[in-house]
Amino acid sequence: MAHKKGAGSTKNGRDSQAKRLGVKMIGSQPIKVGQIIARQRGYTIKAGKNVGVGRDFTLYALKDGHVNFTDIRGSKKEVSVKLLLWESLANELGYANWESLKNSFDLED
């Protein structure tokens, strides 16, 4: 019986955890604030309107709406969040979101 491991077996036995990178939301799918759109390393997909970028290049929604992917310069892609009709109306009127617009019209008894 050998008392020492063979040369090849000592270099084996280690592996890193999978990072689960990739697109998490597809085009025209409804999305809420803070939900992750894509996890990536580097700027594989660029952030468009209403999309934030995390420290690890994670793309996430800044507003409620629908995911929208567009092609830019060959194989590059850009993702943005198209606002829902009432959200875009609230933004045009100068409110942060639909809830703040709604609260401004609530009348107390």
N, CA, C and O atoms as a Tinker XYZ file with bonds, in Angstrom:
   436  protein
     1  N      0.833000   -1.192000    0.000000    73     2
     2  CA     0.000000    0.000000    0.000000    64     1     3
     3  C      0.867000    1.241000    0.000000    63     2     4     5
     4  O      1.870000    1.326000    0.708000    81     3
     5  N      0.450000    2.209000   -0.821000    73     3     6
     6  CA     1.195000    3.462000   -0.891000    64     5     7
     7  C      0.817000    4.345000    0.289000    63     6     8     9
     8  O     -0.345000    4.426000    0.689000    81     7
     9  N      1.828000    5.000000    0.828000    73     7    10
    10  CA     1.579000    5.915000    1.939000    64     9    11
    11  C      1.498000    7.353000    1.472000    63    10    12    13
    12  O      1.169000    8.245000    2.254000    81    11
    13  N      1.793000    7.585000    0.211000    73    11    14
    14  CA     1.712000    8.943000   -0.339000    64    13    15
    15  C      0.797000    8.921000   -1.570000    63    14    16    17
    16  O      0.702000    7.924000   -2.285000    81    15
    17  N      0.137000   10.044000   -1.783000    73    15    18
    18  CA    -0.737000   10.136000   -2.954000    64    17    19
    19  C      0.103000   10.234000   -4.214000    63    18    20    21
    20  O      1.237000   10.711000   -4.183000    81    19
    21  N     -0.452000    9.788000   -5.299000    73    19    22
    22  CA     0.243000    9.901000   -6.577000    64    21    23
    23  C      0.348000   11.354000   -7.015000    63    22    24    25
    24  O     -0.388000   12.203000   -6.511000    81    23
    25  N      1.234000   11.650000   -7.928000    73    23    26
    26  CA     1.484000   13.029000   -8.350000    64    25    27
    27  C      0.258000   13.674000   -8.999000    63    26    28    29
    28  O      0.017000   14.863000   -8.789000    81    27
    29  N     -0.517000   12.928000   -9.775000    73    27    30
    30  CA    -1.666000   13.503000  -10.466000    64    29    31
    31  C     -2.835000   13.775000   -9.536000    63    30    32    33
    32  O     -3.534000   14.774000   -9.703000    81    31
    33  N     -3.059000   12.912000   -8.567000    73    31    34
    34  CA    -4.244000   13.047000   -7.722000    64    33    35
    35  C     -4.155000   14.222000   -6.761000    63    34    36    37
    36  O     -5.193000   14.702000   -6.305000    81    35
    37  N     -2.976000   14.701000   -6.437000    73    35    38
    38  CA    -2.862000   15.829000   -5.513000    64    37    39
    39  C     -3.266000   17.139000   -6.177000    63    38    40    41
    40  O     -3.599000   18.101000   -5.484000    81    39
    41  N     -3.243000   17.193000   -7.494000    73    39    42
    42  CA    -3.619000   18.415000   -8.196000    64    41    43
    43  C     -5.122000   18.466000   -8.486000    63    42    44    45
    44  O     -5.624000   19.487000   -8.956000    81    43
    45  N     -5.820000   17.407000   -8.217000    73    43    46
    46  CA    -7.261000   17.351000   -8.476000    64    45    47
    47  C     -8.045000   17.689000   -7.214000    63    46    48    49
    48  O     -7.459000   17.929000   -6.159000    81    47
    49  N     -9.367000   17.707000   -7.325000    73    47    50
    50  CA   -10.220000   17.804000   -6.149000    64    49    51
    51  C    -10.658000   19.208000   -5.770000    63    50    52    53
    52  O    -11.231000   19.391000   -4.696000    81    51
    53  N    -10.413000   20.200000   -6.605000    73    51    54
    54  CA   -10.869000   21.555000   -6.306000    64    53    55
    55  C    -11.672000   22.068000   -7.500000    63    54    56    57
    56  O    -11.342000   21.791000   -8.653000    81    55
    57  N    -12.723000   22.816000   -7.204000    73    55    58
    58  CA   -13.519000   23.423000   -8.262000    64    57    59
    59  C    -14.269000   24.607000   -7.666000    63    58    60    61
    60  O    -14.638000   24.574000   -6.492000    81    59
    61  N    -14.497000   25.645000   -8.453000    73    59    62
    62  CA   -15.212000   26.818000   -7.953000    64    61    63
    63  C    -16.708000   26.659000   -8.200000    63    62    64    65
    64  O    -17.140000   25.913000   -9.078000    81    63
    65  N    -17.471000   27.370000   -7.410000    73    63    66
    66  CA   -18.922000   27.355000   -7.567000    64    65    67
    67  C    -19.305000   28.056000   -8.868000    63    66    68    69
    68  O    -18.661000   29.027000   -9.264000    81    67
    69  N    -20.345000   27.569000   -9.529000    73    67    70
    70  CA   -20.858000   28.232000  -10.727000    64    69    71
    71  C    -21.425000   29.588000  -10.331000    63    70    72    73
    72  O    -22.041000   29.709000   -9.272000    81    71
    73  N    -21.233000   30.597000  -11.150000    73    71    74
    74  CA   -21.642000   31.966000  -10.811000    64    73    75
    75  C    -23.034000   32.321000  -11.305000    63    74    76    77
    76  O    -23.536000   33.398000  -10.981000    81    75
    77  N    -23.661000   31.470000  -12.061000    73    75    78
    78  CA   -25.032000   31.669000  -12.557000    64    77    79
    79  C    -25.182000   32.986000  -13.315000    63    78    80    81
    80  O    -26.101000   33.762000  -13.054000    81    79
    81  N    -24.283000   33.225000  -14.241000    73    79    82
    82  CA   -24.328000   34.434000  -15.055000    64    81    83
    83  C    -25.332000   34.268000  -16.186000    63    82    84    85
    84  O    -25.723000   33.148000  -16.515000    81    83
    85  N    -25.745000   35.372000  -16.777000    73    83    86
    86  CA   -26.619000   35.320000  -17.939000    64    85    87
    87  C    -27.838000   36.202000  -17.795000    63    86    88    89
    88  O    -28.013000   36.888000  -16.788000    81    87
    89  N    -28.675000   36.174000  -18.811000    73    87    90
    90  CA   -29.900000   36.978000  -18.852000    64    89    91
    91  C    -30.965000   36.300000  -18.006000    63    90    92    93
    92  O    -31.214000   35.104000  -18.156000    81    91
    93  N    -31.592000   37.059000  -17.118000    73    91    94
    94  CA   -32.625000   36.526000  -16.230000    64    93    95
    95  C    -34.038000   36.913000  -16.672000    63    94    96    97
    96  O    -35.004000   36.229000  -16.335000    81    95
    97  N    -34.160000   38.009000  -17.426000    73    95    98
    98  CA   -35.459000   38.470000  -17.936000    64    97    99
    99  C    -35.352000   38.640000  -19.449000    63    98   100   101
   100  O    -34.386000   39.219000  -19.946000    81    99
   101  N    -36.336000   38.138000  -20.173000    73    99   102
   102  CA   -36.310000   38.253000  -21.630000    64   101   103
   103  C    -37.131000   39.462000  -22.079000    63   102   104   105
   104  O    -37.840000   40.066000  -21.275000    81   103
   105  N    -37.035000   39.809000  -23.346000    73   103   106
   106  CA   -37.705000   40.981000  -23.889000    64   105   107
   107  C    -39.211000   40.959000  -23.723000    63   106   108   109
   108  O    -39.835000   39.905000  -23.847000    81   107
   109  N    -39.795000   42.098000  -23.448000    73   107   110
   110  CA   -41.225000   42.378000  -23.243000    64   109   111
   111  C    -41.809000   41.694000  -22.012000    63   110   112   113
   112  O    -43.029000   41.654000  -21.853000    81   111
   113  N    -40.966000   41.160000  -21.145000    73   111   114
   114  CA   -41.432000   40.541000  -19.903000    64   113   115
   115  C    -41.650000   41.640000  -18.857000    63   114   116   117
   116  O    -40.812000   42.534000  -18.736000    81   115
   117  N    -42.760000   41.599000  -18.092000    73   115   118
   118  CA   -42.985000   42.621000  -17.070000    64   117   119
   119  C    -41.932000   42.508000  -15.955000    63   118   120   121
   120  O    -41.506000   41.409000  -15.601000    81   119
   121  N    -41.524000   43.651000  -15.416000    73   119   122
   122  CA   -40.477000   43.679000  -14.400000    64   121   123
   123  C    -40.806000   44.733000  -13.356000    63   122   124   125
   124  O    -41.422000   45.753000  -13.664000    81   123
   125  N    -40.392000   44.483000  -12.115000    73   123   126
   126  CA   -40.610000   45.423000  -11.018000    64   125   127
   127  C    -39.285000   46.047000  -10.604000    63   126   128   129
   128  O    -38.216000   45.562000  -10.975000    81   127
   129  N    -39.365000   47.119000   -9.837000    73   127   130
   130  CA   -38.175000   47.831000   -9.371000    64   129   131
   131  C    -37.261000   46.876000   -8.602000    63   130   132   133
   132  O    -37.715000   46.145000   -7.722000    81   131
   133  N    -35.978000   46.888000   -8.941000    73   131   134
   134  CA   -34.990000   46.094000   -8.230000    64   133   135
   135  C    -34.769000   44.694000   -8.759000    63   134   136   137
   136  O    -33.801000   44.040000   -8.372000    81   135
   137  N    -35.634000   44.218000   -9.629000    73   135   138
   138  CA   -35.457000   42.874000  -10.165000    64   137   139
   139  C    -34.262000   42.844000  -11.109000    63   138   140   141
   140  O    -34.000000   43.805000  -11.833000    81   139
   141  N    -33.542000   41.726000  -11.092000    73   139   142
   142  CA   -32.333000   41.576000  -11.891000    64   141   143
   143  C    -32.700000   41.214000  -13.327000    63   142   144   145
   144  O    -33.514000   40.324000  -13.571000    81   143
   145  N    -32.082000   41.924000  -14.272000    73   143   146
   146  CA   -32.299000   41.653000  -15.691000    64   145   147
   147  C    -31.217000   40.715000  -16.210000    63   146   148   149
   148  O    -31.519000   39.757000  -16.922000    81   147
   149  N    -29.950000   40.981000  -15.860000    73   147   150
   150  CA   -28.845000   40.147000  -16.337000    64   149   151
   151  C    -27.686000   40.216000  -15.355000    63   150   152   153
   152  O    -27.430000   41.260000  -14.756000    81   151
   153  N    -26.988000   39.099000  -15.194000    73   151   154
   154  CA   -25.741000   39.050000  -14.437000    64   153   155
   155  C    -24.632000   38.807000  -15.442000    63   154   156   157
   156  O    -24.734000   37.918000  -16.288000    81   155
   157  N    -23.561000   39.606000  -15.348000    73   155   158
   158  CA   -22.522000   39.532000  -16.363000    64   157   159
   159  C    -21.176000   39.939000  -15.772000    63   158   160   161
   160  O    -21.112000   40.500000  -14.678000    81   159
   161  N    -20.111000   39.651000  -16.500000    73   159   162
   162  CA   -18.764000   40.108000  -16.160000    64   161   163
   163  C    -18.367000   41.096000  -17.243000    63   162   164   165
   164  O    -18.206000   40.706000  -18.399000    81   163
   165  N    -18.208000   42.359000  -16.896000    73   163   166
   166  CA   -17.934000   43.392000  -17.879000    64   165   167
   167  C    -19.223000   43.880000  -18.498000    63   166   168   169
   168  O    -20.314000   43.480000  -18.092000    81   167
   169  N    -19.088000   44.756000  -19.495000    73   167   170
   170  CA   -20.270000   45.323000  -20.144000    64   169   171
   171  C    -20.624000   44.554000  -21.400000    63   170   172   173
   172  O    -20.542000   45.102000  -22.500000    81   171
   173  N    -21.013000   43.303000  -21.263000    73   171   174
   174  CA   -21.487000   42.516000  -22.394000    64   173   175
   175  C    -22.781000   43.117000  -22.922000    63   174   176   177
   176  O    -22.980000   43.232000  -24.131000    81   175
   177  N    -23.658000   43.497000  -22.000000    73   175   178
   178  CA   -24.924000   44.161000  -22.329000    64   177   179
   179  C    -24.873000   45.529000  -21.664000    63   178   180   181
   180  O    -24.581000   45.627000  -20.472000    81   179
   181  N    -25.157000   46.602000  -22.431000    73   179   182
   182  CA   -25.120000   47.950000  -21.881000    64   181   183
   183  C    -26.441000   48.292000  -21.215000    63   182   184   185
   184  O    -27.489000   47.764000  -21.587000    81   183
   185  N    -26.389000   49.171000  -20.235000    73   183   186
   186  CA   -27.591000   49.628000  -19.538000    64   185   187
   187  C    -28.188000   50.819000  -20.270000    63   186   188   189
   188  O    -27.483000   51.774000  -20.598000    81   187
   189  N    -29.496000   50.758000  -20.524000    73   187   190
   190  CA   -30.212000   51.852000  -21.167000    64   189   191
   191  C    -31.037000   52.621000  -20.152000    63   190   192   193
   192  O    -30.669000   52.715000  -18.981000    81   191
   193  N    -32.162000   53.174000  -20.610000    73   191   194
   194  CA   -33.036000   53.959000  -19.735000    64   193   195
   195  C    -33.669000   53.071000  -18.671000    63   194   196   197
   196  O    -34.081000   51.942000  -18.940000    81   195
   197  N    -33.734000   53.604000  -17.466000    73   195   198
   198  CA   -34.381000   52.961000  -16.315000    64   197   199
   199  C    -33.727000   51.633000  -15.931000    63   198   200   201
   200  O    -34.383000   50.754000  -15.374000    81   199
   201  N    -32.434000   51.491000  -16.229000    73   199   202
   202  CA   -31.682000   50.291000  -15.852000    64   201   203
   203  C    -30.438000   50.736000  -15.103000    63   202   204   205
   204  O    -29.712000   51.620000  -15.558000    81   203
   205  N    -30.194000   50.111000  -13.939000    73   203   206
   206  CA   -29.024000   50.417000  -13.138000    64   205   207
   207  C    -27.970000   49.335000  -13.276000    63   206   208   209
   208  O    -28.264000   48.214000  -13.693000    81   207
   209  N    -26.718000   49.685000  -12.914000    73   207   210
   210  CA   -25.612000   48.740000  -12.991000    64   209   211
   211  C    -25.020000   48.584000  -11.591000    63   210   212   213
   212  O    -24.681000   49.573000  -10.941000    81   211
   213  N    -24.897000   47.348000  -11.136000    73   211   214
   214  CA   -24.316000   47.064000   -9.829000    64   213   215
   215  C    -22.800000   47.019000   -9.883000    63   214   216   217
   216  O    -22.210000   47.147000  -10.956000    81   215
   217  N    -22.162000   46.838000   -8.725000    73   215   218
   218  CA   -20.700000   46.769000   -8.640000    64   217   219
   219  C    -20.122000   45.632000   -9.459000    63   218   220   221
   220  O    -19.026000   45.742000  -10.009000    81   219
   221  N    -20.868000   44.533000   -9.537000    73   219   222
   222  CA   -20.402000   43.362000  -10.294000    64   221   223
   223  C    -21.015000   43.319000  -11.700000    63   222   224   225
   224  O    -21.141000   42.247000  -12.292000    81   223
   225  N    -21.396000   44.492000  -12.234000    73   223   226
   226  CA   -21.958000   44.655000  -13.585000    64   225   227
   227  C    -23.348000   44.036000  -13.742000    63   226   228   229
   228  O    -23.805000   43.825000  -14.865000    81   227
   229  N    -24.020000   43.745000  -12.632000    73   227   230
   230  CA   -25.388000   43.231000  -12.692000    64   229   231
   231  C    -26.321000   44.342000  -13.148000    63   230   232   233
   232  O    -26.236000   45.465000  -12.651000    81   231
   233  N    -27.207000   44.042000  -14.086000    73   231   234
   234  CA   -28.195000   45.007000  -14.572000    64   233   235
   235  C    -29.512000   44.773000  -13.849000    63   234   236   237
   236  O    -29.974000   43.636000  -13.753000    81   235
   237  N    -30.125000   45.847000  -13.334000    73   235   238
   238  CA   -31.386000   45.716000  -12.607000    64   237   239
   239  C    -32.314000   46.871000  -12.965000    63   238   240   241
   240  O    -31.867000   47.913000  -13.444000    81   239
   241  N    -33.608000   46.678000  -12.728000    73   239   242
   242  CA   -34.626000   47.669000  -13.099000    64   241   243
   243  C    -34.707000   48.783000  -12.063000    63   242   244   245
   244  O    -34.727000   48.521000  -10.860000    81   243
   245  N    -34.753000   50.023000  -12.533000    73   243   246
   246  CA   -34.932000   51.177000  -11.650000    64   245   247
   247  C    -36.393000   51.595000  -11.549000    63   246   248   249
   248  O    -36.772000   52.322000  -10.631000    81   247
   249  N    -37.209000   51.139000  -12.488000    73   247   250
   250  CA   -38.642000   51.462000  -12.502000    64   249   251
   251  C    -39.435000   50.231000  -12.933000    63   250   252   253
   252  O    -38.881000   49.306000  -13.529000    81   251
   253  N    -40.734000   50.222000  -12.631000    73   251   254
   254  CA   -41.621000   49.160000  -13.113000    64   253   255
   255  C    -41.866000   49.351000  -14.602000    63   254   256   257
   256  O    -41.925000   50.482000  -15.084000    81   255
   257  N    -42.008000   48.254000  -15.327000    73   255   258
   258  CA   -42.295000   48.351000  -16.757000    64   257   259
   259  C    -42.073000   47.039000  -17.467000    63   258   260   261
   260  O    -42.309000   45.971000  -16.903000    81   259
   261  N    -41.614000   47.117000  -18.716000    73   259   262
   262  CA   -41.351000   45.939000  -19.536000    64   261   263
   263  C    -39.918000   45.999000  -20.044000    63   262   264   265
   264  O    -39.428000   47.069000  -20.406000    81   263
   265  N    -39.244000   44.853000  -20.071000    73   263   266
   266  CA   -37.860000   44.760000  -20.531000    64   265   267
   267  C    -37.819000   44.927000  -22.046000    63   266   268   269
   268  O    -38.667000   44.394000  -22.761000    81   267
   269  N    -36.819000   45.679000  -22.532000    73   267   270
   270  CA   -36.687000   45.916000  -23.961000    64   269   271
   271  C    -35.216000   45.814000  -24.356000    63   270   272   273
   272  O    -34.399000   46.616000  -23.902000    81   271
   273  N    -34.867000   44.837000  -25.200000    73   271   274
   274  CA   -33.510000   44.664000  -25.699000    64   273   275
   275  C    -33.406000   45.266000  -27.100000    63   274   276   277
   276  O    -34.312000   45.099000  -27.917000    81   275
   277  N    -32.299000   45.970000  -27.379000    73   275   278
   278  CA   -32.049000   46.498000  -28.716000    64   277   279
   279  C    -30.611000   46.185000  -29.112000    63   278   280   281
   280  O    -29.726000   46.103000  -28.261000    81   279
   281  N    -30.387000   46.009000  -30.421000    73   279   282
   282  CA   -29.045000   45.748000  -30.943000    64   281   283
   283  C    -28.346000   47.078000  -31.199000    63   282   284   285
   284  O    -28.937000   48.013000  -31.740000    81   283
   285  N    -27.072000   47.144000  -30.799000    73   283   286
   286  CA   -26.260000   48.324000  -31.108000    64   285   287
   287  C    -24.897000   47.854000  -31.590000    63   286   288   289
   288  O    -24.296000   46.974000  -30.972000    81   287
   289  N    -24.408000   48.412000  -32.659000    73   287   290
   290  CA   -23.083000   48.124000  -33.199000    64   289   291
   291  C    -22.739000   46.640000  -33.255000    63   290   292   293
   292  O    -21.975000   46.149000  -32.425000    81   291
   293  N    -23.280000   45.947000  -34.198000    73   291   294
   294  CA   -22.936000   44.538000  -34.414000    64   293   295
   295  C    -23.539000   43.610000  -33.385000    63   294   296   297
   296  O    -24.760000   43.476000  -33.304000    81   295
   297  N    -22.688000   42.961000  -32.592000    73   295   298
   298  CA   -23.174000   41.957000  -31.647000    64   297   299
   299  C    -23.487000   42.540000  -30.272000    63   298   300   301
   300  O    -23.947000   41.813000  -29.392000    81   299
   301  N    -23.245000   43.851000  -30.066000    73   299   302
   302  CA   -23.533000   44.475000  -28.765000    64   301   303
   303  C    -25.038000   44.651000  -28.585000    63   302   304   305
   304  O    -25.773000   44.852000  -29.552000    81   303
   305  N    -25.487000   44.570000  -27.318000    73   303   306
   306  CA   -26.896000   44.754000  -27.005000    64   305   307
   307  C    -27.041000   45.803000  -25.912000    63   306   308   309
   308  O    -26.127000   46.033000  -25.119000    81   307
   309  N    -28.214000   46.434000  -25.890000    73   307   310
   310  CA   -28.551000   47.391000  -24.845000    64   309   311
   311  C    -29.914000   46.995000  -24.300000    63   310   312   313
   312  O    -30.806000   46.612000  -25.057000    81   311
   313  N    -30.073000   47.087000  -22.989000    73   311   314
   314  CA   -31.354000   46.753000  -22.381000    64   313   315
   315  C    -31.896000   47.989000  -21.673000    63   314   316   317
   316  O    -31.157000   48.714000  -21.007000    81   315
   317  N    -33.184000   48.215000  -21.828000    73   315   318
   318  CA   -33.852000   49.314000  -21.144000    64   317   319
   319  C    -35.192000   48.812000  -20.626000    63   318   320   321
   320  O    -35.669000   47.745000  -21.012000    81   319
   321  N    -35.787000   49.613000  -19.740000    73   319   322
   322  CA   -37.106000   49.262000  -19.204000    64   321   323
   323  C    -38.090000   50.296000  -19.724000    63   322   324   325
   324  O    -37.989000   51.481000  -19.405000    81   323
   325  N    -39.047000   49.835000  -20.531000    73   323   326
   326  CA   -40.104000   50.723000  -21.014000    64   325   327
   327  C    -41.140000   50.849000  -19.912000    63   326   328   329
   328  O    -41.626000   49.851000  -19.381000    81   327
   329  N    -41.470000   52.080000  -19.577000    73   327   330
   330  CA   -42.408000   52.327000  -18.490000    64   329   331
   331  C    -43.831000   51.968000  -18.907000    63   330   332   333
   332  O    -44.185000   52.017000  -20.085000    81   331
   333  N    -44.625000   51.611000  -17.922000    73   331   334
   334  CA   -46.041000   51.392000  -18.165000    64   333   335
   335  C    -46.683000   52.731000  -18.490000    63   334   336   337
   336  O    -46.136000   53.777000  -18.142000    81   335
   337  N    -47.810000   52.716000  -19.137000    73   335   338
   338  CA   -48.463000   53.938000  -19.616000    64   337   339
   339  C    -48.677000   54.943000  -18.488000    63   338   340   341
   340  O    -48.376000   56.124000  -18.659000    81   339
   341  N    -49.192000   54.498000  -17.332000    73   339   342
   342  CA   -49.470000   55.426000  -16.239000    64   341   343
   343  C    -48.179000   55.925000  -15.585000    63   342   344   345
   344  O    -48.152000   57.040000  -15.065000    81   343
   345  N    -47.116000   55.125000  -15.601000    73   343   346
   346  CA   -45.826000   55.574000  -15.061000    64   345   347
   347  C    -45.243000   56.682000  -15.934000    63   346   348   349
   348  O    -44.739000   57.678000  -15.416000    81   347
   349  N    -45.306000   56.516000  -17.250000    73   347   350
   350  CA   -44.764000   57.550000  -18.140000    64   349   351
   351  C    -45.586000   58.834000  -18.034000    63   350   352   353
   352  O    -45.038000   59.930000  -18.153000    81   351
   353  N    -46.905000   58.708000  -17.811000    73   351   354
   354  CA   -47.755000   59.882000  -17.618000    64   353   355
   355  C    -47.337000   60.624000  -16.352000    63   354   356   357
   356  O    -47.241000   61.852000  -16.364000    81   355
   357  N    -47.090000   59.909000  -15.272000    73   355   358
   358  CA   -46.662000   60.532000  -14.017000    64   357   359
   359  C    -45.324000   61.239000  -14.196000    63   358   360   361
   360  O    -45.133000   62.332000  -13.663000    81   359
   361  N    -44.393000   60.637000  -14.938000    73   359   362
   362  CA   -43.090000   61.266000  -15.180000    64   361   363
   363  C    -43.228000   62.553000  -15.979000    63   362   364   365
   364  O    -42.543000   63.536000  -15.699000    81   363
   365  N    -44.116000   62.551000  -16.980000    73   363   366
   366  CA   -44.327000   63.758000  -17.782000    64   365   367
   367  C    -44.917000   64.884000  -16.949000    63   366   368   369
   368  O    -44.645000   66.057000  -17.208000    81   367
   369  N    -45.720000   64.537000  -15.954000    73   367   370
   370  CA   -46.329000   65.552000  -15.092000    64   369   371
   371  C    -45.379000   66.018000  -13.986000    63   370   372   373
   372  O    -45.710000   66.931000  -13.230000    81   371
   373  N    -44.203000   65.396000  -13.890000    73   371   374
   374  CA   -43.209000   65.844000  -12.921000    64   373   375
   375  C    -43.199000   65.088000  -11.606000    63   374   376   377
   376  O    -42.563000   65.533000  -10.650000    81   375
   377  N    -43.890000   63.950000  -11.530000    73   375   378
   378  CA   -43.900000   63.145000  -10.310000    64   377   379
   379  C    -42.881000   62.008000  -10.440000    63   378   380   381
   380  O    -42.557000   61.571000  -11.544000    81   379
   381  N    -42.387000   61.541000   -9.296000    73   379   382
   382  CA   -41.371000   60.486000   -9.296000    64   381   383
   383  C    -41.940000   59.163000   -9.805000    63   382   384   385
   384  O    -41.275000   58.432000  -10.540000    81   383
   385  N    -43.182000   58.865000   -9.404000    73   383   386
   386  CA   -43.814000   57.618000   -9.841000    64   385   387
   387  C    -45.330000   57.751000   -9.742000    63   386   388   389
   388  O    -45.854000   58.795000   -9.352000    81   387
   389  N    -46.015000   56.686000  -10.099000    73   387   390
   390  CA   -47.476000   56.698000  -10.123000    64   389   391
   391  C    -48.060000   56.874000   -8.731000    63   390   392   393
   392  O    -49.074000   57.552000   -8.568000    81   391
   393  N    -47.431000   56.269000   -7.719000    73   391   394
   394  CA   -47.937000   56.354000   -6.344000    64   393   395
   395  C    -47.947000   57.801000   -5.841000    63   394   396   397
   396  O    -48.912000   58.225000   -5.204000    81   395
   397  N    -46.887000   58.558000   -6.122000    73   395   398
   398  CA   -46.839000   59.949000   -5.658000    64   397   399
   399  C    -47.893000   60.802000   -6.366000    63   398   400   401
   400  O    -48.461000   61.711000   -5.760000    81   399
   401  N    -48.157000   60.517000   -7.637000    73   399   402
   402  CA   -49.215000   61.232000   -8.352000    64   401   403
   403  C    -50.575000   60.901000   -7.761000    63   402   404   405
   404  O    -51.403000   61.788000   -7.553000    81   403
   405  N    -50.801000   59.634000   -7.495000    73   403   406
   406  CA   -52.070000   59.176000   -6.927000    64   405   407
   407  C    -52.292000   59.787000   -5.548000    63   406   408   409
   408  O    -53.398000   60.221000   -5.225000    81   407
   409  N    -51.235000   59.820000   -4.734000    73   407   410
   410  CA   -51.359000   60.370000   -3.360000    64   409   411
   411  C    -51.633000   61.854000   -3.365000    63   410   412   413
   412  O    -52.260000   62.362000   -2.436000    81   411
   413  N    -51.179000   62.570000   -4.389000    73   411   414
   414  CA   -51.417000   64.015000   -4.441000    64   413   415
   415  C    -52.888000   64.336000   -4.706000    63   414   416   417
   416  O    -53.334000   65.443000   -4.403000    81   415
   417  N    -53.652000   63.390000   -5.266000    73   415   418
   418  CA   -55.064000   63.612000   -5.551000    64   417   419
   419  C    -55.999000   62.984000   -4.527000    63   418   420   421
   420  O    -57.213000   63.167000   -4.617000    81   419
   421  N    -55.456000   62.238000   -3.544000    73   419   422
   422  CA   -56.307000   61.645000   -2.508000    64   421   423
   423  C    -56.871000   62.744000   -1.637000    63   422   424   425
   424  O    -56.137000   63.578000   -1.107000    81   423
   425  N    -58.194000   62.735000   -1.493000    73   423   426
   426  CA   -58.863000   63.741000   -0.679000    64   425   427
   427  C    -59.265000   63.140000    0.660000    63   426   428   429
   428  O    -59.802000   62.034000    0.715000    81   427
   429  N    -59.004000   63.870000    1.736000    73   427   430
   430  CA   -59.380000   63.413000    3.071000    64   429   431
   431  C    -60.822000   63.816000    3.345000    63   430   432   433
   432  O    -61.287000   64.837000    2.838000    81   431
   433  N    -61.539000   63.017000    4.149000    73   431   434
   434  CA   -62.937000   63.332000    4.477000    64   433   435
   435  C    -63.026000   64.412000    5.539000    63   434   436
   436  O    -64.125000   64.800000    5.935000    81   435
